[in-house]
């Protein structure tokens, strides 16, 4: 049974990553999120929360700005996920 849960989480993480990547490319207008790439998604055990890992080119300040951009865009992204 454990294997099925891991497979399901892996599929869900991949789907969430795909949806977030598309939202960043086509719908999110926040300049702090320009050229940010979603690299990994990790779901909590109960699947109620997802941790988003991202990459970008820039320094620590740019990474902090992108993190702030994700926080600001989170409500929009939650509404768009369907």
N, C-alpha and C positions, 0 to 999 in steps of 0.2 A: 504494500500500500504506500509506503514511503516513496518509492520510485515514481508512482503516479503523481504525487503531490509535487515532487521536484520537476517533473516534466511539465505539469500544468503551470507552475510558477514560471518556469523558463519561457514557455510560450507566451504567457501574459506579459512578462517583462519585455520580451521582444516586440509584442504588439504595442505596448505603451511607448516604448522607445520610438517606434515607427510613427505613431500618432503625434507624439511631442515634436519629433523632427519635422514633420510636415507642418505642424502649427507654427513652429519657429520660422520656417522658410516662407510660408505663404500668408499667415494671418497675424502673427504678433508683430506689432509695429514699434516696440520698445528699442531704441537705439543701443541700449546696453546689451541686447541679445543678438546683435548683428555678428555674424561669423562665429557663433557658438555652436558646437557640435555636441549632441547628446551621445555620450559614450556607453553608459551602462545604466540600467535601472535595477534596483533591488527592492523587492516587495517585503513588507513585514510578514510575520508568520500568519497573521489572520487576513492578510491582503488588504487591509484598510488604509495603509500608507505605502507610498513609493518614495524611495530615495533616488534622486536624480544626480548622476555623475556626468560632468561635462568637461569638454576641453576647449581651449581657445589659444590664440597666439597673443601674448601680451604679458605684462608683469602682474604682480600681486594686486595692485590697485585695479587693474582691468578685470581680474578674476573676482574681486570683491564687488565691483559694479555689476558684473554678470550675475552673481549670486543675488544681489539686490533686485536685479531685473526679473529673475525667476520668482522671487518672493512676490513682487508686484504683479506678475503675470499669472500667478497660480490660480486665482479665482476664475479668470477668463479660461484658462486651460481646463480646469475642472468642468466648467459649463460646456465646453466644446467636445469633451471626450464622449459624450452621449450617454 
